Amino acid sequence: MLLRISALILAATFTAPAVLPAAQVRIGVTVGRHRVYDRDHRDYHAWNSGEDRAYRQYLAERHLRYVRYARQRRVQQSAYWQWRHERLERERR
């Protein structure tokens, strides 16, 4: 009996790290590191206060209500990153 319990605890110890990170990751968003993957441009962006401010500006310019980026559909996320990359290019000039 004790051997079975020990085996179960040991198995849980080894499988937990493989299962937990998968449960925390939403499509396109890495939770905990605050990095967001832009599929169209194939790059990562740090989601910080500056990025949140830009995202809110993007929504305001389009008269859209605020929805957390991670809750947006993929099409809206892609549209945001297209706008963001165009804006970054204009700022570099």
C-alpha positions in Angstrom: 0.0 0.0 0.0 2.7 2.4 1.0 4.6 1.5 -2.2 1.6 2.4 -4.4 1.2 5.8 -2.7 4.9 6.5 -3.1 4.7 5.6 -6.8 1.7 7.9 -7.3 3.4 10.8 -5.6 6.6 10.2 -7.7 4.6 10.0 -10.9 2.7 13.2 -10.1 6.0 15.0 -9.3 7.4 14.1 -12.8 4.2 14.8 -14.8 3.1 18.1 -13.1 5.8 20.3 -14.8 4.8 19.0 -18.3 1.1 19.6 -17.7 1.0 22.9 -15.9 2.7 25.2 -18.5 0.4 23.9 -21.2 -2.6 24.9 -19.1 -1.3 28.4 -18.6 -0.6 29.3 -22.3 -3.3 30.9 -24.3 -3.1 31.0 -28.1 -0.5 33.7 -28.9 0.1 34.8 -25.4 2.8 33.6 -23.1 1.5 34.0 -19.5 3.9 35.1 -16.8 6.6 36.5 -19.1 4.3 39.1 -20.6 5.5 38.5 -24.1 3.1 38.3 -27.0 3.8 36.5 -30.3 2.8 38.3 -33.5 2.0 35.5 -36.0 2.0 37.6 -39.1 5.4 39.3 -38.5 6.8 36.3 -36.6 8.2 38.2 -33.7 7.6 38.7 -30.0 6.6 41.9 -28.2 7.0 42.7 -24.6 3.5 43.5 -23.2 4.2 46.3 -20.8 2.6 49.6 -19.9 3.8 51.2 -23.2 2.2 48.4 -25.3 -1.0 48.6 -23.3 -1.1 52.3 -23.9 -0.6 51.8 -27.6 -3.3 49.0 -27.7 -5.8 51.3 -25.9 -5.0 54.1 -28.4 -5.6 51.7 -31.3 -9.0 50.8 -29.8 -9.9 54.4 -29.3 -9.0 55.4 -32.9 -11.3 52.7 -34.1 -14.1 53.5 -31.6 -13.9 50.0 -30.2 -14.7 49.0 -26.7 -11.8 47.8 -24.5 -11.4 44.0 -24.5 -8.2 42.5 -23.1 -5.8 41.6 -25.9 -5.7 38.0 -24.8 -9.5 37.8 -25.1 -9.5 39.2 -28.6 -10.0 37.0 -31.6 -7.0 36.2 -33.8 -8.2 38.5 -36.6 -8.4 41.5 -34.2 -5.0 40.6 -32.7 -3.5 40.5 -36.2 -5.1 43.8 -37.1 -3.6 45.4 -34.0 -0.1 44.1 -34.8 -0.4 45.4 -38.4 -1.3 48.8 -37.1 1.5 48.6 -34.5 4.2 47.7 -37.0 3.1 50.5 -39.3 3.2 53.0 -36.4 6.7 51.8 -35.4 7.9 52.3 -39.0 6.5 55.9 -39.0 8.2 56.7 -35.7 11.6 55.5 -37.0 11.5 58.0 -39.9 
